[in-house]
Amino acid sequence: MSPGDRAGAMNTPRFFLAAPADIADDLLLSCAAAATRSGDCASILVGEKIAAATVPALQALGLAVIIRDCEPRQVHYLKADGIHIARAQPVKSLRATLKNESIGVFAATSRHIAMEAAEAGADYIAFAQASQAHGEPLIAWWQDIFEVPAVAFDPVDAAGLAALLPQRPDFIRPMDEMWHSPEDAARVVGDVAKAMK
């Protein structure tokens, strides 16, 4: 399972929400709800301390709930949709435990980690696209070679779409300002969604 359906033929990416690890659950839920009303949101990345009751509430919004850097048993306990890790090595062993859940890998700017993770069975690869210093844009390179969905993990606003969209990311992350309030979430996600139309 991926963090949501892969972008369609027009290559319009979906939103990959990434919540701060220390955000209060009520604020998390209200901001996520506002975001889903304002744009096509596929998934949400949360910390492992999220309340168990908040997970189904987020899923009811149509979001795949992905837990950041936790033990596989925590994914099962929370009945979450997947796990997000920052390295490629444990993907195979995680797959033995998480048979139906998604496994996402943050590869930063490493093509090597990205390729290893994909070969090991990762369901998506997250790139720190804004941190790349030189060379062919990471996501464009990835999309030309691999079928595994790519997440543009560095937050992007409407102004940043001109450089990012030609790389054809499957998922993009809105600016973290969205977590300040539901009103901020609606504005941040809505502005990017409008700019992609």
C-alpha positions as CSV (number, residue, x, y, z in Angstrom):
1,M,0.0,0.0,0.0
2,S,1.3,3.5,-0.9
3,P,0.4,6.7,1.0
4,G,-2.5,7.1,-1.5
5,D,-3.2,6.5,-5.1
6,R,-0.4,7.5,-7.4
7,A,-0.8,10.8,-9.2
8,G,-3.0,10.5,-12.3
9,A,-2.2,11.1,-16.0
10,M,-2.0,14.8,-15.5
11,N,0.7,14.4,-12.8
12,T,-1.2,16.5,-10.3
13,P,0.4,15.5,-7.0
14,R,-1.6,14.8,-3.9
15,F,-0.8,16.3,-0.5
16,F,1.4,14.4,2.0
17,L,0.7,16.1,5.4
18,A,3.6,15.9,7.9
19,A,2.5,16.9,11.4
20,P,4.9,18.1,14.1
21,A,5.7,15.2,16.6
22,D,4.7,17.3,19.6
23,I,1.4,18.7,18.2
24,A,-1.7,18.3,20.4
25,D,-4.1,15.8,19.1
26,D,-7.1,18.2,19.0
27,L,-5.1,20.7,17.0
28,L,-3.8,18.0,14.7
29,L,-7.2,16.7,14.0
30,S,-8.8,20.2,13.3
31,C,-5.9,21.2,11.0
32,A,-6.1,17.9,9.2
33,A,-9.8,18.3,8.7
34,A,-9.4,21.8,7.3
35,A,-6.6,20.6,5.0
36,T,-8.7,17.8,3.5
37,R,-11.5,20.3,2.8
38,S,-9.0,22.5,1.0
39,G,-7.0,20.1,-1.2
40,D,-6.6,16.5,-2.3
41,C,-4.8,15.1,0.8
42,A,-3.6,11.5,0.6
43,S,-1.9,10.8,3.9
44,I,-0.6,12.2,7.2
45,L,2.7,11.5,8.9
46,V,2.4,11.6,12.7
47,G,4.5,10.8,15.8
48,E,4.2,7.5,17.7
49,K,2.7,9.3,20.7
50,I,-0.5,10.1,18.9
51,A,-3.6,9.0,20.8
52,A,-5.1,5.7,19.6
53,A,-8.5,7.4,19.2
54,T,-7.1,10.1,16.9
55,V,-6.0,7.5,14.2
56,P,-9.5,6.4,13.1
57,A,-10.6,10.0,13.2
58,L,-7.9,10.9,10.7
59,Q,-8.7,7.8,8.6
60,A,-12.3,8.9,8.5
61,L,-11.1,12.1,6.8
62,G,-9.7,9.9,4.0
63,L,-6.1,10.0,5.2
64,A,-3.7,7.1,5.4
65,V,-2.0,7.5,8.8
66,I,1.7,6.9,8.7
67,I,3.7,6.6,11.9
68,R,7.2,8.2,12.0
69,D,10.1,6.0,13.2
70,C,8.4,3.6,15.5
71,E,8.4,-0.1,16.3
72,P,6.2,-2.2,14.0
73,R,4.1,-3.2,17.0
74,Q,3.1,0.4,17.4
75,V,1.7,0.5,13.9
76,H,-0.4,-2.6,14.7
77,Y,-1.5,-1.2,18.1
78,L,-2.7,2.1,16.6
79,K,-4.2,0.3,13.6
80,A,-2.3,2.8,11.4
81,D,-1.7,2.5,7.7
82,G,2.1,2.4,7.7
83,I,5.5,3.4,8.9
84,H,8.0,6.1,7.8
85,I,11.7,5.4,8.4
86,A,14.8,7.3,7.7
87,R,17.0,4.5,6.4
88,A,16.7,1.6,3.9
89,Q,18.3,-1.3,5.8
90,P,15.3,-2.6,7.8
91,V,12.8,-2.5,5.0
92,K,12.9,-6.3,4.3
93,S,12.6,-7.2,8.0
94,L,9.8,-4.6,8.4
95,R,7.9,-6.2,5.5
96,A,7.9,-9.5,7.3
97,T,6.0,-7.9,10.1
98,L,4.0,-5.2,8.3
99,K,2.6,-7.4,5.5
100,N,-0.3,-5.1,4.5
101,E,0.9,-1.7,5.8
102,S,2.9,0.8,3.8
103,I,6.6,1.3,4.4
104,G,8.0,4.7,3.4
105,V,11.7,5.6,3.4
106,F,13.2,9.1,3.7
107,A,16.2,9.0,1.4
108,A,17.1,12.7,1.7
109,T,19.3,13.3,-1.3
110,S,20.8,9.8,-1.5
111,R,20.1,8.0,-4.8
112,H,21.8,4.9,-3.3
113,I,19.4,4.8,-0.3
114,A,16.4,5.4,-2.5
115,M,17.3,2.6,-4.9
116,E,18.1,0.2,-2.0
117,A,14.8,1.0,-0.4
118,A,12.8,0.5,-3.6
119,E,14.5,-2.8,-4.3
120,A,13.8,-3.9,-0.7
121,G,10.1,-3.3,-1.1
122,A,9.4,0.3,0.1
123,D,6.0,1.7,-0.9
124,Y,7.2,5.3,-1.3
125,I,10.5,7.2,-1.2
126,A,10.7,10.7,0.3
127,F,13.3,13.1,-1.1
128,A,14.7,16.3,0.4
129,Q,14.5,17.9,-3.0
130,A,15.3,21.4,-1.8
131,S,18.6,20.3,-0.3
132,Q,20.1,19.0,-3.6
133,A,23.1,21.1,-4.4
134,H,23.7,20.0,-8.0
135,G,22.9,17.5,-10.8
136,E,19.7,16.3,-12.3
137,P,16.7,17.0,-10.0
138,L,16.2,14.0,-7.8
139,I,12.5,13.5,-8.3
140,A,12.7,13.9,-12.1
141,W,15.5,11.3,-12.1
142,W,13.5,9.0,-9.9
143,Q,10.3,9.2,-12.0
144,D,12.2,8.4,-15.2
145,I,13.4,5.1,-13.8
146,F,11.2,3.8,-10.9
147,E,7.5,3.1,-10.4
148,V,7.7,3.5,-6.6
149,P,5.9,6.8,-5.7
150,A,8.1,9.8,-4.9
151,V,7.3,12.3,-2.1
152,A,8.7,15.8,-2.3
153,F,9.4,16.0,1.5
154,D,10.7,19.5,1.8
155,P,7.6,21.7,2.4
156,V,6.5,23.7,-0.7
157,D,4.3,26.8,-1.2
158,A,2.5,28.0,-4.3
159,A,5.6,29.9,-5.4
160,G,7.7,26.8,-5.3
161,L,5.5,24.8,-7.6
162,A,7.1,26.2,-10.8
163,A,10.4,24.4,-10.0
164,L,8.8,21.3,-8.4
165,L,5.9,20.3,-10.6
166,P,8.0,19.6,-13.8
167,Q,9.8,16.9,-11.7
168,R,6.4,15.1,-11.5
169,P,6.3,14.2,-7.8
170,D,3.5,12.0,-6.7
171,F,3.0,13.7,-3.4
172,I,4.0,17.1,-2.0
173,R,4.2,18.4,1.5
174,P,2.6,21.8,2.3
175,M,4.3,24.4,4.5
176,D,4.4,23.6,8.2
177,E,2.6,26.8,9.0
178,M,-0.5,24.8,8.3
179,W,-0.3,23.3,11.8
180,H,-0.7,26.7,13.6
181,S,-4.5,26.7,13.2
182,P,-7.3,25.2,11.1
183,E,-7.5,28.6,9.3
184,D,-3.8,28.4,8.5
185,A,-4.3,24.9,7.3
186,A,-7.1,25.9,4.9
187,R,-5.1,28.8,3.6
188,V,-1.8,27.0,3.1
189,V,-3.3,23.9,1.4
190,G,-5.9,25.9,-0.5
191,D,-3.3,28.2,-2.0
192,V,-1.2,25.4,-3.3
193,A,-4.2,23.5,-4.5
194,K,-5.4,26.5,-6.5
195,A,-2.0,27.0,-8.0
196,M,-2.0,23.5,-9.3
197,K,-5.2,23.8,-11.2
